[in-house]
């Protein structure tokens, strides 16, 4: 079983329609070859959604003639950055390796009794371009895998596009993720995203996108980010209104200092009428999310 990096640390970025082309042509990537793959993914759960309720994703992925089985736990974080446990290993065919799943920590408790009820619930099919990057921050060289995914999620008879970039830390410090994302945001219209492909598919099937309550600046940014994710998948205008309301409250939050408030005030004007981010939005959102993440880590 592959468990070399059981804790996955990544920064997820949703891209505007012009984002994929701008990212692929970014000068920071010019000297790095891109690998292109077609990925077919099937996510499993019980009919009652027991894994979704536990915020666990179980996936079979067909890529390069292999079938990989992956289990991911709930991500901890916000502003696009998440840390979560991940187990991945190759299996012999398109059937779940239930014996190995049963040995994993997430399935030692109540979920131990649901394995026989697991069945396909949603699929994500997309083309992936990936770059292996060595990024330098003061005193540290980090290895980051940058992937650009374009395709669609199919769930419960509904479809929604996939157009996102993920920066996964393969070695080094998370600080390198923020630095690279800010470099890309200079020329690529993007925004942080806090919704995994699995969670998006589950919400799409249920046609239900709950938003969390918010009090702190980090919570208001998270709520705005989830509202934008929900708007693009649901096409319900109310979620765009929810996002703008959260950004407005964030911009006037008493806990922000002058620098952070400046970033927050740039956000509302950085989203267009279709909920798409400008480069100004991406830069401000990442700078604010980074600052809030540092404050949280110091507490």
Buried (B, 14 or more C-beta within 10 A) or exposed (E): EEEEBEEBBBBBBBBBEEBBEBBEEBEBBEEEEBEEEEBBBBBBBBEEEBBBEBBBBBBBBBEEEEBBBBBBBBBEBBBBBBBBBBBBEEBEEEEBBEEBBEEBEBBEEEBEEBBEEBEEBBBBBBBBBBBEBEBEBEEEEBBBBBBBBBBBBBBBEBEBEBBBBBBBBBEBBBBBBBBBBBBBBEBBBBBBBBBBBBBBBBBBBBEEBEBEEBEBBBBBBBBBBBBBBBBBBBEEEEBBEBBBBBBBBBBEBEEBEEEBBBBBBBBBEBBEEEBBBBBBBBBBBBBBBBBBBEBEEEE
